[in-house]
Amino acid sequence: MHIIVVALGSVGDVHPLLGLSRTFARHGHKVTFCANSIFADAAERCGLRHLPMGTVEEYYADINNPAMWNPRSSLKELWQPLSTRIRPMYDLLLKEIDEDTVIAAHPWAIGARLLQEQYGVPLVTLNVSPAIFFSAKKPPVLKQLPVPGYMPYPVRAALLWAFERGVLDRVCGPDINGLRAELGLPPVKRIMCRWLSSPQGVLALFPAWFAEPQSDWPPNVTLAGFPLFDEADFREIDPELQEFLASGEKPVVFTLGSTLADGFSYYSAAAEALQELGLRGVFIARAETVLPKFPPSILVRSYIPLSKLLPHVRALVHHGGIGTASQAFVAGIPQLVKPHAMDQFDNASNIERLGCGFELKEEKGFDIYPSLKRLLESETIQQNCITVQSRMVSGETAGLKALSVIEAVAKSAVRKLPAELTLTNQ
């Protein structure tokens, strides 16, 4: 079986799919990892064939666009680069498929969804976080679309329907339906809820205790668990950091992940909070972030595999990325979350519901000290973290569960590839 894994987004979106792909390859399947060129080295280190889709320059242009991280403008900003890449993705994947191919792809890999519909290429949708499920039963917590859970269900359903038809379909529909017309396919509407996910199979890459399945999710969802991949097998903690971790009290880790934010203010406030609490810190900041000079009690790094770092720290203050949160669950440490955009608010809500931390909700500035103090002093949160830690399973277990779904979808698929296409791609 030839599995093409299509990954979109930043590190937090791509790493889980790299972890799955490595498991697939280890169990005897040919795997092609289709992602931006910035992930070529990581893919090759995992023993995967990398199929480049986009340049490094395009990747940085996307994640360094301030509007991308603004909840009021992020939908249009996200869609603009995605819309220009639908046809190139379709053409790229078309050259790769044959009778042995199955595709496992990010929900917004529109080119893969079109190939599934047009040629019967088996497709499994890979959902990294629960916010992608546009559920009225349990609405995702989204900054740009607040739908309170206390509202009656018919009201919640009506609001989500209006947002999908009035906003999402208007933004995404013209580009998708324009290409569908070129391919001889009929137009679609309610793209998010009724078309985006593969009808053959959807993998939710988180456990049920993190987000309980809802009756209005797609009917073919399988919860696989967290893939827990972070390049730990080929990235080491440097000697200075090893000595720092071993030489004093456990530090607190701060990170914004790939989020573009005011790093100077954020990490300055973090340093002030640590000083007031008499604690040490490790700051994981993007390499280009301008930072003040910190005392020796704080170390700064641009990347550290969290699975190697977090077992040696007291707490994690982060942006709400689901991959980051899952590593904190494994380590059994409390989390203080300052979400900025997209699914981060929903992830923060789930972390708080589990009692493993809470959201830092200051709207202006970063007053971290009182929240961090409360987090570290809470015995209830500490105990909840230990309880959740005991429920975690390995990333390999999640990968094997995902593989079983993909194998079943591939086996039952009815392909309709034209003979000339099959011969061309052999």
Secondary structure as a PSIPRED ss2 file (coil, helix, strand):
# PSIPRED VFORMAT (PSIPRED V4.0)

   1 M C   1.000  0.000  0.000
   2 H E   0.000  0.000  1.000
   3 I E   0.000  0.000  1.000
   4 I E   0.000  0.000  1.000
   5 V E   0.000  0.000  1.000
   6 V E   0.000  0.000  1.000
   7 A C   1.000  0.000  0.000
   8 L C   1.000  0.000  0.000
   9 G C   1.000  0.000  0.000
  10 S C   1.000  0.000  0.000
  11 V H   0.000  1.000  0.000
  12 G H   0.000  1.000  0.000
  13 D H   0.000  1.000  0.000
  14 V H   0.000  1.000  0.000
  15 H H   0.000  1.000  0.000
  16 P H   0.000  1.000  0.000
  17 L H   0.000  1.000  0.000
  18 L H   0.000  1.000  0.000
  19 G H   0.000  1.000  0.000
  20 L H   0.000  1.000  0.000
  21 S H   0.000  1.000  0.000
  22 R H   0.000  1.000  0.000
  23 T H   0.000  1.000  0.000
  24 F H   0.000  1.000  0.000
  25 A H   0.000  1.000  0.000
  26 R H   0.000  1.000  0.000
  27 H C   1.000  0.000  0.000
  28 G C   1.000  0.000  0.000
  29 H C   1.000  0.000  0.000
  30 K E   0.000  0.000  1.000
  31 V E   0.000  0.000  1.000
  32 T E   0.000  0.000  1.000
  33 F E   0.000  0.000  1.000
  34 C E   0.000  0.000  1.000
  35 A E   0.000  0.000  1.000
  36 N C   1.000  0.000  0.000
  37 S H   0.000  1.000  0.000
  38 I H   0.000  1.000  0.000
  39 F H   0.000  1.000  0.000
  40 A H   0.000  1.000  0.000
  41 D H   0.000  1.000  0.000
  42 A H   0.000  1.000  0.000
  43 A H   0.000  1.000  0.000
  44 E H   0.000  1.000  0.000
  45 R H   0.000  1.000  0.000
  46 C C   1.000  0.000  0.000
  47 G C   1.000  0.000  0.000
  48 L C   1.000  0.000  0.000
  49 R E   0.000  0.000  1.000
  50 H E   0.000  0.000  1.000
  51 L E   0.000  0.000  1.000
  52 P E   0.000  0.000  1.000
  53 M C   1.000  0.000  0.000
  54 G C   1.000  0.000  0.000
  55 T C   1.000  0.000  0.000
  56 V H   0.000  1.000  0.000
  57 E H   0.000  1.000  0.000
  58 E H   0.000  1.000  0.000
  59 Y H   0.000  1.000  0.000
  60 Y H   0.000  1.000  0.000
  61 A H   0.000  1.000  0.000
  62 D H   0.000  1.000  0.000
  63 I H   0.000  1.000  0.000
  64 N C   1.000  0.000  0.000
  65 N C   1.000  0.000  0.000
  66 P H   0.000  1.000  0.000
  67 A H   0.000  1.000  0.000
  68 M H   0.000  1.000  0.000
  69 W H   0.000  1.000  0.000
  70 N C   1.000  0.000  0.000
  71 P C   1.000  0.000  0.000
  72 R C   1.000  0.000  0.000
  73 S C   1.000  0.000  0.000
  74 S H   0.000  1.000  0.000
  75 L H   0.000  1.000  0.000
  76 K H   0.000  1.000  0.000
  77 E H   0.000  1.000  0.000
  78 L H   0.000  1.000  0.000
  79 W H   0.000  1.000  0.000
  80 Q H   0.000  1.000  0.000
  81 P H   0.000  1.000  0.000
  82 L H   0.000  1.000  0.000
  83 S H   0.000  1.000  0.000
  84 T H   0.000  1.000  0.000
  85 R C   1.000  0.000  0.000
  86 I H   0.000  1.000  0.000
  87 R H   0.000  1.000  0.000
  88 P H   0.000  1.000  0.000
  89 M H   0.000  1.000  0.000
  90 Y H   0.000  1.000  0.000
  91 D H   0.000  1.000  0.000
  92 L H   0.000  1.000  0.000
  93 L H   0.000  1.000  0.000
  94 L H   0.000  1.000  0.000
  95 K C   1.000  0.000  0.000
  96 E C   1.000  0.000  0.000
  97 I C   1.000  0.000  0.000
  98 D C   1.000  0.000  0.000
  99 E C   1.000  0.000  0.000
 100 D C   1.000  0.000  0.000
 101 T E   0.000  0.000  1.000
 102 V E   0.000  0.000  1.000
 103 I E   0.000  0.000  1.000
 104 A E   0.000  0.000  1.000
 105 A E   0.000  0.000  1.000
 106 H C   1.000  0.000  0.000
 107 P C   1.000  0.000  0.000
 108 W C   1.000  0.000  0.000
 109 A C   1.000  0.000  0.000
 110 I H   0.000  1.000  0.000
 111 G H   0.000  1.000  0.000
 112 A H   0.000  1.000  0.000
 113 R H   0.000  1.000  0.000
 114 L H   0.000  1.000  0.000
 115 L H   0.000  1.000  0.000
 116 Q H   0.000  1.000  0.000
 117 E H   0.000  1.000  0.000
 118 Q H   0.000  1.000  0.000
 119 Y H   0.000  1.000  0.000
 120 G C   1.000  0.000  0.000
 121 V C   1.000  0.000  0.000
 122 P C   1.000  0.000  0.000
 123 L E   0.000  0.000  1.000
 124 V E   0.000  0.000  1.000
 125 T E   0.000  0.000  1.000
 126 L E   0.000  0.000  1.000
 127 N E   0.000  0.000  1.000
 128 V C   1.000  0.000  0.000
 129 S C   1.000  0.000  0.000
 130 P H   0.000  1.000  0.000
 131 A H   0.000  1.000  0.000
 132 I H   0.000  1.000  0.000
 133 F C   1.000  0.000  0.000
 134 F C   1.000  0.000  0.000
 135 S C   1.000  0.000  0.000
 136 A C   1.000  0.000  0.000
 137 K C   1.000  0.000  0.000
 138 K C   1.000  0.000  0.000
 139 P C   1.000  0.000  0.000
 140 P C   1.000  0.000  0.000
 141 V C   1.000  0.000  0.000
 142 L E   0.000  0.000  1.000
 143 K C   1.000  0.000  0.000
 144 Q C   1.000  0.000  0.000
 145 L E   0.000  0.000  1.000
 146 P C   1.000  0.000  0.000
 147 V C   1.000  0.000  0.000
 148 P C   1.000  0.000  0.000
 149 G C   1.000  0.000  0.000
 150 Y C   1.000  0.000  0.000
 151 M C   1.000  0.000  0.000
 152 P C   1.000  0.000  0.000
 153 Y H   0.000  1.000  0.000
 154 P H   0.000  1.000  0.000
 155 V H   0.000  1.000  0.000
 156 R H   0.000  1.000  0.000
 157 A H   0.000  1.000  0.000
 158 A H   0.000  1.000  0.000
 159 L H   0.000  1.000  0.000
 160 L H   0.000  1.000  0.000
 161 W H   0.000  1.000  0.000
 162 A H   0.000  1.000  0.000
 163 F H   0.000  1.000  0.000
 164 E H   0.000  1.000  0.000
 165 R H   0.000  1.000  0.000
 166 G H   0.000  1.000  0.000
 167 V H   0.000  1.000  0.000
 168 L H   0.000  1.000  0.000
 169 D H   0.000  1.000  0.000
 170 R H   0.000  1.000  0.000
 171 V H   0.000  1.000  0.000
 172 C H   0.000  1.000  0.000
 173 G H   0.000  1.000  0.000
 174 P H   0.000  1.000  0.000
 175 D H   0.000  1.000  0.000
 176 I H   0.000  1.000  0.000
 177 N H   0.000  1.000  0.000
 178 G H   0.000  1.000  0.000
 179 L H   0.000  1.000  0.000
 180 R H   0.000  1.000  0.000
 181 A H   0.000  1.000  0.000
 182 E H   0.000  1.000  0.000
 183 L C   1.000  0.000  0.000
 184 G C   1.000  0.000  0.000
 185 L C   1.000  0.000  0.000
 186 P C   1.000  0.000  0.000
 187 P C   1.000  0.000  0.000
 188 V C   1.000  0.000  0.000
 189 K C   1.000  0.000  0.000
 190 R C   1.000  0.000  0.000
 191 I H   0.000  1.000  0.000
 192 M H   0.000  1.000  0.000
 193 C H   0.000  1.000  0.000
 194 R H   0.000  1.000  0.000
 195 W H   0.000  1.000  0.000
 196 L C   1.000  0.000  0.000
 197 S C   1.000  0.000  0.000
 198 S C   1.000  0.000  0.000
 199 P C   1.000  0.000  0.000
 200 Q C   1.000  0.000  0.000
 201 G C   1.000  0.000  0.000
 202 V E   0.000  0.000  1.000
 203 L E   0.000  0.000  1.000
 204 A E   0.000  0.000  1.000
 205 L C   1.000  0.000  0.000
 206 F C   1.000  0.000  0.000
 207 P C   1.000  0.000  0.000
 208 A C   1.000  0.000  0.000
 209 W C   1.000  0.000  0.000
 210 F C   1.000  0.000  0.000
 211 A C   1.000  0.000  0.000
 212 E C   1.000  0.000  0.000
 213 P C   1.000  0.000  0.000
 214 Q C   1.000  0.000  0.000
 215 S C   1.000  0.000  0.000
 216 D C   1.000  0.000  0.000
 217 W C   1.000  0.000  0.000
 218 P C   1.000  0.000  0.000
 219 P C   1.000  0.000  0.000
 220 N C   1.000  0.000  0.000
 221 V E   0.000  0.000  1.000
 222 T E   0.000  0.000  1.000
 223 L E   0.000  0.000  1.000
 224 A C   1.000  0.000  0.000
 225 G C   1.000  0.000  0.000
 226 F C   1.000  0.000  0.000
 227 P C   1.000  0.000  0.000
 228 L C   1.000  0.000  0.000
 229 F C   1.000  0.000  0.000
 230 D C   1.000  0.000  0.000
 231 E C   1.000  0.000  0.000
 232 A C   1.000  0.000  0.000
 233 D C   1.000  0.000  0.000
 234 F C   1.000  0.000  0.000
 235 R C   1.000  0.000  0.000
 236 E C   1.000  0.000  0.000
 237 I C   1.000  0.000  0.000
 238 D C   1.000  0.000  0.000
 239 P H   0.000  1.000  0.000
 240 E H   0.000  1.000  0.000
 241 L H   0.000  1.000  0.000
 242 Q H   0.000  1.000  0.000
 243 E H   0.000  1.000  0.000
 244 F H   0.000  1.000  0.000
 245 L H   0.000  1.000  0.000
 246 A H   0.000  1.000  0.000
 247 S C   1.000  0.000  0.000
 248 G C   1.000  0.000  0.000
 249 E C   1.000  0.000  0.000
 250 K C   1.000  0.000  0.000
 251 P C   1.000  0.000  0.000
 252 V E   0.000  0.000  1.000
 253 V E   0.000  0.000  1.000
 254 F E   0.000  0.000  1.000
 255 T E   0.000  0.000  1.000
 256 L C   1.000  0.000  0.000
 257 G C   1.000  0.000  0.000
 258 S C   1.000  0.000  0.000
 259 T C   1.000  0.000  0.000
 260 L C   1.000  0.000  0.000
 261 A C   1.000  0.000  0.000
 262 D C   1.000  0.000  0.000
 263 G H   0.000  1.000  0.000
 264 F H   0.000  1.000  0.000
 265 S H   0.000  1.000  0.000
 266 Y H   0.000  1.000  0.000
 267 Y H   0.000  1.000  0.000
 268 S H   0.000  1.000  0.000
 269 A H   0.000  1.000  0.000
 270 A H   0.000  1.000  0.000
 271 A H   0.000  1.000  0.000
 272 E H   0.000  1.000  0.000
 273 A H   0.000  1.000  0.000
 274 L H   0.000  1.000  0.000
 275 Q H   0.000  1.000  0.000
 276 E H   0.000  1.000  0.000
 277 L H   0.000  1.000  0.000
 278 G C   1.000  0.000  0.000
 279 L C   1.000  0.000  0.000
 280 R C   1.000  0.000  0.000
 281 G E   0.000  0.000  1.000
 282 V E   0.000  0.000  1.000
 283 F E   0.000  0.000  1.000
 284 I E   0.000  0.000  1.000
 285 A C   1.000  0.000  0.000
 286 R C   1.000  0.000  0.000
 287 A C   1.000  0.000  0.000
 288 E C   1.000  0.000  0.000
 289 T C   1.000  0.000  0.000
 290 V C   1.000  0.000  0.000
 291 L C   1.000  0.000  0.000
 292 P C   1.000  0.000  0.000
 293 K C   1.000  0.000  0.000
 294 F C   1.000  0.000  0.000
 295 P C   1.000  0.000  0.000
 296 P C   1.000  0.000  0.000
 297 S C   1.000  0.000  0.000
 298 I E   0.000  0.000  1.000
 299 L E   0.000  0.000  1.000
 300 V E   0.000  0.000  1.000
 301 R E   0.000  0.000  1.000
 302 S C   1.000  0.000  0.000
 303 Y C   1.000  0.000  0.000
 304 I C   1.000  0.000  0.000
 305 P C   1.000  0.000  0.000
 306 L H   0.000  1.000  0.000
 307 S H   0.000  1.000  0.000
 308 K H   0.000  1.000  0.000
 309 L H   0.000  1.000  0.000
 310 L H   0.000  1.000  0.000
 311 P H   0.000  1.000  0.000
 312 H H   0.000  1.000  0.000
 313 V C   1.000  0.000  0.000
 314 R C   1.000  0.000  0.000
 315 A E   0.000  0.000  1.000
 316 L E   0.000  0.000  1.000
 317 V E   0.000  0.000  1.000
 318 H E   0.000  0.000  1.000
 319 H C   1.000  0.000  0.000
 320 G C   1.000  0.000  0.000
 321 G C   1.000  0.000  0.000
 322 I H   0.000  1.000  0.000
 323 G H   0.000  1.000  0.000
 324 T H   0.000  1.000  0.000
 325 A H   0.000  1.000  0.000
 326 S H   0.000  1.000  0.000
 327 Q H   0.000  1.000  0.000
 328 A H   0.000  1.000  0.000
 329 F H   0.000  1.000  0.000
 330 V H   0.000  1.000  0.000
 331 A H   0.000  1.000  0.000
 332 G C   1.000  0.000  0.000
 333 I C   1.000  0.000  0.000
 334 P C   1.000  0.000  0.000
 335 Q E   0.000  0.000  1.000
 336 L E   0.000  0.000  1.000
 337 V E   0.000  0.000  1.000
 338 K C   1.000  0.000  0.000
 339 P C   1.000  0.000  0.000
 340 H C   1.000  0.000  0.000
 341 A C   1.000  0.000  0.000
 342 M C   1.000  0.000  0.000
 343 D C   1.000  0.000  0.000
 344 Q H   0.000  1.000  0.000
 345 F H   0.000  1.000  0.000
 346 D H   0.000  1.000  0.000
 347 N H   0.000  1.000  0.000
 348 A H   0.000  1.000  0.000
 349 S H   0.000  1.000  0.000
 350 N H   0.000  1.000  0.000
 351 I H   0.000  1.000  0.000
 352 E H   0.000  1.000  0.000
 353 R H   0.000  1.000  0.000
 354 L C   1.000  0.000  0.000
 355 G C   1.000  0.000  0.000
 356 C C   1.000  0.000  0.000
 357 G E   0.000  0.000  1.000
 358 F E   0.000  0.000  1.000
 359 E E   0.000  0.000  1.000
 360 L C   1.000  0.000  0.000
 361 K C   1.000  0.000  0.000
 362 E C   1.000  0.000  0.000
 363 E C   1.000  0.000  0.000
 364 K C   1.000  0.000  0.000
 365 G C   1.000  0.000  0.000
 366 F C   1.000  0.000  0.000
 367 D C   1.000  0.000  0.000
 368 I C   1.000  0.000  0.000
 369 Y H   0.000  1.000  0.000
 370 P H   0.000  1.000  0.000
 371 S H   0.000  1.000  0.000
 372 L H   0.000  1.000  0.000
 373 K H   0.000  1.000  0.000
 374 R H   0.000  1.000  0.000
 375 L H   0.000  1.000  0.000
 376 L H   0.000  1.000  0.000
 377 E H   0.000  1.000  0.000
 378 S C   1.000  0.000  0.000
 379 E H   0.000  1.000  0.000
 380 T H   0.000  1.000  0.000
 381 I H   0.000  1.000  0.000
 382 Q H   0.000  1.000  0.000
 383 Q H   0.000  1.000  0.000
 384 N H   0.000  1.000  0.000
 385 C H   0.000  1.000  0.000
 386 I H   0.000  1.000  0.000
 387 T H   0.000  1.000  0.000
 388 V H   0.000  1.000  0.000
 389 Q H   0.000  1.000  0.000
 390 S C   1.000  0.000  0.000
 391 R C   1.000  0.000  0.000
 392 M C   1.000  0.000  0.000
 393 V C   1.000  0.000  0.000
 394 S C   1.000  0.000  0.000
 395 G H   0.000  1.000  0.000
 396 E H   0.000  1.000  0.000
 397 T H   0.000  1.000  0.000
 398 A H   0.000  1.000  0.000
 399 G H   0.000  1.000  0.000
 400 L H   0.000  1.000  0.000
 401 K H   0.000  1.000  0.000
 402 A H   0.000  1.000  0.000
 403 L H   0.000  1.000  0.000
 404 S H   0.000  1.000  0.000
 405 V H   0.000  1.000  0.000
 406 I H   0.000  1.000  0.000
 407 E H   0.000  1.000  0.000
 408 A H   0.000  1.000  0.000
 409 V H   0.000  1.000  0.000
 410 A H   0.000  1.000  0.000
 411 K H   0.000  1.000  0.000
 412 S H   0.000  1.000  0.000
 413 A C   1.000  0.000  0.000
 414 V C   1.000  0.000  0.000
 415 R C   1.000  0.000  0.000
 416 K C   1.000  0.000  0.000
 417 L C   1.000  0.000  0.000
 418 P C   1.000  0.000  0.000
 419 A H   0.000  1.000  0.000
 420 E H   0.000  1.000  0.000
 421 L H   0.000  1.000  0.000
 422 T H   0.000  1.000  0.000
 423 L H   0.000  1.000  0.000
 424 T H   0.000  1.000  0.000
 425 N H   0.000  1.000  0.000
 426 Q C   1.000  0.000  0.000
